[in-house]
Amino acid sequence: MKLIGHKNEKERIKIALDSARHRNTAMPHILLSGAAGCGKTTTAQWLANTGGYEYLPASPLGLKTKKDVYSLLEKLNIIGYNKTGDRVSPIKPTILFFDEIHQMPVLAQEVFGLAMERFILEADIPNKLIWLPYFTIIGATTDDGKLTKPFRDRFKLKFIFEPYERDEMKEIVKFHAKHRNLVITVGAIDAITNRSKGVPRIMVNYLETIRDVMLSEKSSIITKKLVESAFFTMGVDRTGLSKTEITILKSLFEANGPVGLDNLAIITNEAPKTITQTLEPFLIQRGLILRTGKGRNITKAGSRYLEEEGHLDKKINSKIFIDASYSRS
């Protein structure tokens, strides 16, 4: 399995894997936080494949009782142990992978705490403990602040995943095109990379849509012209802003002042959660909008972007742009 990018993270993981292998134990628990779609799940799968671990994905929302947690832990690999829990040969640890681990109920976090630290469970019989085979929890989250501090502290390795660099994204486009047996030109790769915001998940969705366009047009190669046409149909501009993101910018520009989240939700027909967690972060990171206590404001860079990319109605907005610039100066 190939994992592109994350050079430093991979190096630290390989060191931890080697150490655990020499000691015949499991590597430390790992918390992967950061932007959605930037390789957290892929990294967990790569780690399991590289280390020869069992891979057991589970939903954190399904762990509502102690019994739920115990039932999951019963699935851990017990190769290499005797009946009393002593290691008698090389073990094969299990990776428990939780996507959006911050959704795990507090009760489950508390139960896992003892299991993660000492690899034992409290039995129903007073003063009796149950041994557990060694395992590693890998938690992926876009909001690690929602985890309880004691639970979060159990993760000895913590990595923050950010959008990929441009060269890495180009390699990822090539990899996924090859995996799908698609012939793609250099210009097409650049055009897709420019619009994918450094997020592989977005890129994969675009690539699959573009493949469908290619097949529909009875073509055998993905060219830059075909890609540009597909993005025009999808309403994605040359830097990757979607119709909804452009609508947010234009609404803030024309309001010439703060706009509340509820109003933006009505204007865009999107859920407030989608706006705050999916749409706004990229616009804020690019410096196009600001989130304040009174609402959302467009920045000067955001106003310039609308004008330079041709997103303003030239017939009616030339004066508005002048007035807006004057009022913000």
C-alpha positions in Angstrom: 0.0 0.0 0.0 1.4 3.4 -1.0 1.2 6.5 1.2 2.2 9.7 -0.5 3.5 12.7 1.6 3.6 12.9 5.4 7.3 12.2 5.4 8.0 13.1 9.0 4.9 11.3 10.3 5.9 8.1 8.4 9.4 8.2 9.8 8.2 8.5 13.4 5.7 5.7 12.9 8.3 3.4 11.4 10.6 4.0 14.4 7.7 3.2 16.8 6.8 0.1 14.8 10.4 -1.2 14.9 10.7 -0.6 18.6 7.4 -2.4 19.3 8.4 -5.3 17.1 11.7 -5.7 19.0 9.9 -5.6 22.3 7.1 -7.9 21.1 4.4 -5.5 22.0 2.1 -3.0 20.3 3.1 0.5 19.2 1.7 3.5 21.1 -1.8 4.8 20.6 -2.0 7.4 17.9 -4.3 10.5 17.5 -4.6 11.9 13.9 -6.2 15.3 13.9 -6.7 18.0 11.2 -8.6 18.7 8.0 -11.1 16.1 6.6 -9.9 14.1 3.6 -6.2 14.6 4.1 -5.2 11.0 4.6 -5.9 10.1 8.3 -7.8 6.9 7.4 -5.3 6.0 4.7 -2.4 6.4 7.2 -4.1 4.0 9.6 -4.5 1.4 6.9 -0.9 1.9 5.7 0.3 1.5 9.3 -1.6 -1.7 9.8 -0.2 -3.0 6.4 3.4 -1.9 7.1 3.4 -3.3 10.7 1.6 -6.5 9.9 -1.2 -5.6 12.4 -4.8 -6.7 12.4 -7.0 -3.8 11.3 -10.3 -3.4 13.0 -12.4 -0.2 12.2 -15.2 0.6 14.5 -17.8 3.4 15.0 -17.3 5.4 18.2 -21.0 6.2 18.3 -21.8 2.5 18.8 -19.9 2.3 22.2 -22.7 3.5 24.5 -22.2 1.0 27.4 -19.4 -1.0 29.0 -20.8 -4.1 27.3 -20.3 -2.4 23.9 -16.7 -1.7 24.7 -16.0 -5.2 26.1 -17.7 -6.8 23.0 -15.3 -4.9 20.7 -12.2 -5.8 22.8 -13.2 -9.4 22.6 -12.3 -9.2 18.9 -8.6 -8.4 19.6 -6.0 -10.8 18.1 -4.7 -13.3 20.7 -2.0 -15.0 18.6 1.2 -15.4 20.7 -0.4 -15.6 24.2 -1.1 -18.4 26.6 -4.3 -18.8 28.6 -3.0 -16.5 31.4 -2.1 -13.7 29.0 1.7 -14.2 28.9 3.4 -13.7 25.6 4.9 -17.1 24.5 5.7 -16.2 20.8 5.6 -13.2 18.4 2.2 -11.5 18.7 0.1 -9.8 16.1 -1.4 -6.7 17.6 -4.7 -5.3 16.5 -5.3 -1.7 15.4 -8.6 -0.3 16.5 -9.4 2.5 14.2 -12.0 5.1 15.1 -13.0 7.7 12.6 -14.3 11.0 14.2 -13.2 9.6 17.6 -14.4 12.8 19.3 -17.9 11.4 18.9 -17.1 8.6 21.4 -19.3 8.8 24.5 -17.5 9.8 27.7 -18.3 6.5 29.3 -16.5 4.6 26.6 -13.5 7.0 26.8 -13.3 6.2 30.5 -13.5 2.4 30.0 -10.8 2.5 27.3 -8.5 4.6 29.6 -7.6 1.6 31.8 -7.5 -0.7 28.8 -5.1 1.6 26.8 -2.8 2.1 29.8 -2.5 -1.3 31.4 -4.2 -3.7 28.9 -6.6 -5.0 31.5 -10.4 -4.7 32.2 -12.3 -4.6 35.4 -14.5 -7.7 35.7 -18.0 -7.8 37.3 -16.5 -9.8 40.2 -14.9 -7.4 42.8 -11.1 -7.1 42.7 -10.9 -9.3 39.6 -9.2 -8.1 36.3 -9.3 -9.5 32.8 -6.1 -9.4 30.7 -6.2 -8.0 27.2 -3.8 -8.7 24.3 -1.8 -5.7 23.2 -3.5 -3.3 20.8 -3.2 0.1 19.4 -6.0 2.6 19.1 -5.7 5.0 16.2 -8.2 7.9 16.4 -9.0 10.2 13.5 -10.7 13.5 14.4 -11.4 16.9 13.0 -12.1 18.2 16.5 -9.8 16.7 19.1 -10.8 19.4 21.6 -14.0 17.4 22.3 -12.1 14.5 23.8 -11.7 14.3 27.5 -8.2 15.3 28.7 -7.5 11.9 30.4 -8.5 10.1 27.2 -6.5 12.4 25.0 -3.4 12.0 27.1 -3.4 8.2 26.5 -2.3 8.9 22.9 1.5 9.1 23.0 1.8 9.9 19.3 -0.2 12.9 18.0 -0.1 14.1 14.4 -1.8 17.1 12.8 -2.8 16.5 9.1 -2.9 19.6 6.9 -3.7 20.0 3.2 -1.0 18.5 0.9 1.6 20.5 -1.0 1.1 21.0 -4.7 3.8 18.5 -5.8 2.4 15.9 -3.5 -1.1 16.4 -4.9 0.2 16.0 -8.4 1.7 12.6 -7.4 -1.6 11.6 -5.8 -3.6 12.5 -8.9 -1.1 10.4 -11.0 -1.5 7.5 -8.5 -5.3 7.4 -8.6 -5.4 7.9 -12.3 -3.1 4.9 -12.8 -5.1 2.9 -10.2 -8.2 3.5 -12.4 -6.3 2.7 -15.6 -6.9 6.3 -16.8 -4.6 8.0 -19.4 -4.1 11.6 -18.3 -2.0 14.5 -19.6 0.3 16.7 -17.6 -2.0 19.7 -18.3 -5.0 17.8 -17.0 -3.1 16.8 -13.8 -2.2 20.4 -13.2 -5.8 21.5 -13.8 -7.2 19.0 -11.3 -4.4 19.8 -8.7 -5.2 23.5 -8.9 -8.8 22.9 -7.9 -8.4 20.2 -5.2 -7.5 22.5 -2.3 -4.7 20.1 -1.3 -7.3 17.5 -0.2 -7.0 14.0 -1.8 -10.7 13.2 -1.0 -11.8 16.2 -3.1 -9.4 15.2 -5.8 -10.7 11.7 -6.0 -14.3 12.9 -6.3 -13.3 15.2 -9.1 -11.3 12.6 -10.9 -14.2 10.1 -10.9 -16.5 12.8 -12.2 -14.0 13.7 -15.0 -13.7 10.0 -15.8 -17.5 9.8 -16.3 -17.3 12.9 -18.6 -14.5 11.2 -20.6 -16.5 8.1 -21.1 -19.6 10.0 -21.9 -17.7 11.9 -24.7 -16.3 8.5 -25.9 -12.7 9.7 -25.3 -9.8 7.5 -24.3 -7.7 10.2 -22.6 -8.2 12.9 -20.0 -7.0 16.2 -21.5 -6.8 19.6 -20.0 -9.6 20.8 -22.3 -11.8 18.0 -21.1 -11.0 18.8 -17.4 -11.7 22.5 -17.9 -15.0 21.7 -19.5 -16.0 19.4 -16.7 -15.1 21.9 -14.0 -17.1 24.6 -15.9 -20.1 22.3 -15.8 -19.6 21.6 -12.1 -19.4 25.3 -11.4 -15.8 25.1 -9.9 -13.6 28.0 -10.8 -9.9 27.8 -11.6 -8.7 27.9 -8.0 -11.2 25.4 -6.7 -14.0 27.6 -5.3 -17.4 26.0 -5.7 -20.7 27.7 -6.6 -21.6 27.8 -3.0 -18.3 29.3 -1.8 -18.6 31.9 -4.5 -22.2 32.6 -3.4 -20.9 33.2 0.1 -18.3 35.6 -1.1 -20.7 37.5 -3.3 -23.3 37.7 -0.5 -20.8 39.1 2.0 -19.5 41.6 -0.7 -23.0 42.9 -1.5 -24.0 43.1 2.2 -21.0 45.4 2.8 -21.1 44.3 6.5 -21.3 41.3 8.8 -23.7 38.5 7.8 -24.9 35.9 10.4 -24.6 32.2 10.0 -28.3 31.6 9.8 -28.7 34.1 7.0 -25.8 32.5 5.1 -27.5 29.1 5.6 -30.7 30.4 4.0 -28.8 32.2 1.1 -26.8 29.0 0.2 -29.4 26.4 1.2 -26.7 24.7 3.2 -26.8 23.5 6.8 -25.0 25.8 9.3 -22.8 22.9 10.3 -21.7 22.4 6.6 -20.9 26.1 6.4 -18.8 26.2 9.5 -17.0 22.9 9.1 -16.7 22.4 5.4 -17.0 25.7 3.5 -15.7 28.5 5.7 -12.4 27.0 6.8 -10.9 27.1 3.3 -12.2 30.6 2.7 -10.7 31.8 6.0 -7.4 30.0 5.3 -7.1 31.8 2.0 -7.8 35.1 3.7 -11.0 35.7 1.7 -13.4 36.1 4.7 -13.2 36.7 8.4 -15.4 35.1 11.1 -16.3 37.6 13.9 -18.7 37.7 16.8 -21.2 39.8 14.7 -21.0 37.5 11.7 -18.9 36.9 8.6 -17.1 39.7 6.7 -15.4 39.6 3.3 -11.8 40.8 3.3 -10.2 43.1 0.8 -8.5 40.1 -0.7 -11.9 38.5 -1.0 -13.3 41.5 -2.9 -10.3 41.6 -5.2 -10.8 37.8 -5.9 -14.4 38.3 -7.0 -13.4 41.1 -9.4 -10.3 39.4 -10.8 -11.9 36.1 -11.3 -15.0 37.7 -13.0 -17.5 36.6 -10.4 -19.1 40.1 -10.2 -21.9 41.2 -12.5 -20.0 43.8 -14.6 -23.2 45.6 -15.5 -24.3 46.4 -12.0 -21.3 45.8 -9.7 -18.6 48.2 -10.9 -20.0 51.0 -8.8 -20.8 48.6 -5.9 -17.1 47.5 -5.9 -15.9 51.1 -5.8 -18.4 52.0 -3.0 -17.5 48.8 -1.0 -13.8 49.5 -1.3 -14.4 53.1 -0.2 -16.4 52.1 2.8 -13.8 49.6 4.0 -10.8 52.0 3.6 
